[in-house]
Amino acid sequence: MKSLFFTGSILVSSFVLAGCSTNVITKEDHANVLIEKDKAEQLDVSLNIAAGKLHVSEGAKEWVEGELEYTTDILRPNVSYKQSGKKGKIVIEHTNKKFSDLKGPNMKSNWDLQLSNKVPIDLNVNTGASETHLDLQGLQLSDLNVNVGVGDTTIDLSGDWEQDFDVQLSMGVGKSTIILPKDVGVQVKSSKGIGHSEFRGFISMGDDVYVNEAYENAKIKINVNAELGIGKADFIIEE
């Protein structure tokens, strides 16, 4: 049984154009993505979006479910899955990076993805010129790495967590909002960029280190290393 399915107009029109070089805005294409569960006990998920909008949340009954929309073949993402031993490796990415000639209000590249909460996930997100919303509460994160280029980014890590994990953030140009839990220990180590940063609900420990009130006695801890770029970055403890 195959583990990966695409459905929708992507099968009819976009694959016909595969390999062609075109910067012409075409009609909107749509693909449903389904990566089925198998015997993997851990997932390594990489999401590499060069341009557009990315929304990620939990809720998939299989490993990954979601929808991809785009208006030109250049923005058609590639989806791959491979199981090796106990780990499944998922990559969804823009492989064509030549977007300089794409213009116009009708250009669209929207990824709306749901991930499974049944196994631990190492999640790597790399964005170019993108609007990004990562609603990660409810997942079993074992590691999170987010590298932002240009655009506004929201990362929601609020809620309860059952294991420690590390977060690596490299924030570029734009506004970033990172929401962190109140009842799980949180430590943020930041390196200041040109922009402005705020730490709401945190206790300053000096040397650009901030913790929440639960950190000292918490059994579960999230350790965040943040490289702050140009723009504004808000680190907020959930209410």
C-alpha positions as CSV (number, residue, x, y, z in Angstrom):
1,M,0.0,0.0,0.0
2,K,1.3,3.4,-0.9
3,S,2.0,5.8,1.9
4,L,1.6,9.1,0.0
5,F,-1.4,10.3,-2.0
6,F,-2.2,13.5,-4.0
7,T,-5.7,14.3,-5.2
8,G,-7.2,17.2,-7.0
9,S,-6.4,19.3,-10.1
10,I,-2.7,18.8,-9.5
11,L,-3.0,15.5,-11.2
12,V,-4.7,16.9,-14.3
13,S,-2.9,20.1,-15.0
14,S,0.3,20.7,-13.0
15,F,2.1,17.4,-13.7
16,V,1.6,18.1,-17.4
17,L,3.7,21.2,-16.9
18,A,6.4,19.5,-14.8
19,G,9.8,20.3,-16.2
20,C,8.6,23.3,-18.2
21,S,10.0,26.8,-17.5
22,T,7.2,29.3,-17.0
23,N,6.6,32.4,-14.9
24,V,3.1,32.9,-16.2
25,I,0.4,33.0,-13.5
26,T,-2.0,30.2,-14.4
27,K,-5.3,29.1,-12.9
28,E,-5.2,28.0,-9.3
29,D,-4.2,24.4,-8.6
30,H,-5.1,22.4,-5.5
31,A,-3.8,19.2,-4.0
32,N,-4.8,17.2,-1.0
33,V,-1.9,15.6,0.8
34,L,-2.1,12.3,2.7
35,I,0.9,10.4,4.2
36,E,-0.4,7.3,5.8
37,K,0.7,5.8,9.1
38,D,3.2,2.9,9.0
39,K,5.5,1.3,11.5
40,A,7.6,4.4,12.2
41,E,8.0,5.3,15.9
42,Q,9.3,8.8,15.3
43,L,8.9,11.4,12.5
44,D,11.4,13.8,11.1
45,V,9.4,16.5,9.3
46,S,10.9,19.2,7.2
47,L,8.8,22.0,5.7
48,N,10.7,24.3,3.4
49,I,8.4,27.0,1.9
50,A,10.1,29.7,-0.2
51,A,7.1,32.0,-0.7
52,G,3.5,32.1,0.4
53,K,1.5,31.1,3.6
54,L,2.2,28.2,5.9
55,H,-0.2,27.0,8.6
56,V,0.7,23.9,10.7
57,S,-1.4,22.3,13.4
58,E,-2.1,18.9,15.0
59,G,-5.1,16.8,14.2
60,A,-4.1,14.4,11.4
61,K,-5.4,10.8,11.8
62,E,-2.5,9.7,9.5
63,W,1.1,11.0,9.6
64,V,0.2,14.1,7.6
65,E,-3.0,15.5,6.1
66,G,-3.6,18.8,4.4
67,E,-4.1,21.0,1.4
68,L,-1.7,22.8,-0.9
69,E,-2.8,25.6,-3.2
70,Y,-0.7,27.4,-5.8
71,T,-1.1,29.5,-9.0
72,T,1.9,28.6,-11.0
73,D,4.0,25.4,-11.6
74,I,7.0,27.2,-10.1
75,L,5.2,27.2,-6.7
76,R,4.2,23.5,-6.9
77,P,5.8,21.9,-3.8
78,N,7.4,18.5,-3.8
79,V,6.2,16.0,-1.1
80,S,8.3,12.9,-0.2
81,Y,8.2,10.3,2.5
82,K,10.7,7.5,3.4
83,Q,10.8,5.2,6.4
84,S,14.2,4.1,7.6
85,G,14.3,1.9,10.6
86,K,12.0,3.3,13.3
87,K,12.0,6.8,11.8
88,G,9.9,8.2,9.0
89,K,11.3,11.2,7.1
90,I,8.8,13.7,5.6
91,V,9.9,16.5,3.3
92,I,7.5,19.1,1.8
93,E,9.4,21.8,0.0
94,H,9.7,24.3,-2.9
95,T,12.4,22.9,-5.0
96,N,12.4,25.7,-7.6
97,K,13.7,28.9,-6.0
98,K,13.4,31.2,-9.0
99,F,10.6,33.5,-7.9
100,S,12.1,36.8,-8.9
101,D,9.8,37.2,-12.0
102,L,6.6,36.2,-10.2
103,K,4.4,39.3,-9.8
104,G,0.8,40.2,-9.3
105,P,-1.9,40.0,-6.7
106,N,-3.2,36.7,-8.0
107,M,-0.1,34.7,-7.0
108,K,-0.9,32.2,-4.3
109,S,1.1,29.6,-2.4
110,N,-0.9,28.3,0.6
111,W,0.1,25.2,2.7
112,D,-2.4,24.1,5.3
113,L,-1.0,21.0,7.1
114,Q,-2.0,18.8,10.0
115,L,0.5,16.6,11.7
116,S,-0.1,13.4,13.8
117,N,0.1,13.7,17.6
118,K,0.7,9.9,18.0
119,V,4.5,9.8,17.8
120,P,7.4,12.2,18.7
121,I,8.3,14.7,15.9
122,D,11.5,16.5,15.1
123,L,10.1,19.5,13.2
124,N,12.2,21.7,10.9
125,V,10.6,24.7,9.3
126,N,12.5,27.0,6.8
127,T,10.6,30.0,5.3
128,G,11.6,32.5,2.7
129,A,9.1,35.3,2.0
130,S,6.3,33.8,3.9
131,E,3.5,34.4,6.4
132,T,3.8,31.5,9.0
133,H,1.5,30.2,11.7
134,L,2.7,27.2,13.7
135,D,0.0,26.1,16.1
136,L,2.0,23.3,17.7
137,Q,0.1,22.7,21.0
138,G,-1.0,19.1,21.3
139,L,1.9,17.6,19.3
140,Q,4.7,15.4,20.7
141,L,7.6,17.6,19.8
142,S,11.1,16.2,20.5
143,D,12.9,19.0,18.7
144,L,11.9,22.2,16.9
145,N,14.0,24.2,14.5
146,V,12.5,27.3,12.8
147,N,14.5,29.5,10.4
148,V,12.6,32.5,9.2
149,G,13.5,34.7,6.2
150,V,11.0,37.6,5.6
151,G,7.5,37.8,6.9
152,D,5.3,37.6,10.0
153,T,5.6,34.5,12.1
154,T,3.5,33.1,15.0
155,I,4.6,30.0,16.9
156,D,2.2,28.7,19.6
157,L,3.8,26.3,22.1
158,S,1.2,26.8,24.8
159,G,-0.5,24.0,26.7
160,D,0.7,20.9,28.4
161,W,3.8,19.0,27.4
162,E,4.9,15.5,28.4
163,Q,8.6,15.6,27.6
164,D,11.5,18.1,27.5
165,F,12.5,19.5,24.1
166,D,14.8,22.1,22.6
167,V,13.8,25.0,20.3
168,Q,16.1,26.7,17.9
169,L,14.8,29.9,16.4
170,S,16.5,32.1,13.8
171,M,14.2,35.0,13.1
172,G,14.7,37.2,10.1
173,V,12.8,40.3,8.9
174,G,9.3,40.9,10.2
175,K,7.2,40.5,13.3
176,S,7.5,37.3,15.4
177,T,5.2,36.1,18.2
178,I,6.2,33.1,20.2
179,I,3.6,31.9,22.8
180,L,5.0,29.7,25.5
181,P,3.3,27.7,28.3
182,K,2.8,28.8,31.9
183,D,2.9,25.5,33.8
184,V,5.8,23.9,32.0
185,G,9.3,25.3,32.6
186,V,10.6,27.6,29.9
187,Q,14.0,29.2,29.5
188,V,14.8,31.5,26.6
189,K,18.4,32.5,25.6
190,S,18.4,35.2,23.1
191,S,21.0,37.0,20.9
192,K,19.8,40.4,20.1
193,G,19.5,41.6,16.5
194,I,18.9,45.0,15.1
195,G,15.2,44.8,15.9
196,H,13.2,45.1,19.2
197,S,12.2,42.2,21.5
198,E,9.9,41.9,24.5
199,F,9.5,39.1,27.1
200,R,6.1,39.3,28.6
201,G,5.6,37.3,31.8
202,F,9.2,36.3,32.0
203,I,11.8,36.8,34.7
204,S,15.2,38.2,33.5
205,M,18.2,36.2,34.7
206,G,20.7,38.6,33.1
207,D,22.9,38.0,30.0
208,D,19.8,37.8,27.8
209,V,18.4,34.8,29.6
210,Y,14.7,34.7,30.6
211,V,12.7,32.1,32.5
212,N,9.0,31.7,33.4
213,E,7.9,31.3,37.1
214,A,7.6,27.5,36.7
215,Y,11.1,26.9,35.4
216,E,13.0,26.3,38.6
217,N,10.9,23.5,40.0
218,A,9.4,22.2,36.7
219,K,9.8,18.5,35.8
220,I,9.2,19.2,32.1
221,K,11.3,22.0,30.5
222,I,11.4,23.7,27.1
223,N,14.8,25.4,26.3
224,V,14.7,28.0,23.6
225,N,17.7,29.4,21.8
226,A,16.7,32.5,19.7
227,E,18.7,34.5,17.2
228,L,16.7,37.7,16.7
229,G,17.0,39.5,13.5
230,I,15.4,42.7,12.1
231,G,11.9,43.5,13.2
232,K,10.0,42.8,16.4
233,A,10.0,39.6,18.4
234,D,7.5,39.1,21.3
235,F,7.9,36.1,23.7
236,I,4.6,35.7,25.6
237,I,3.6,33.4,28.4
238,E,0.1,32.1,27.8
239,E,-2.6,33.5,30.1
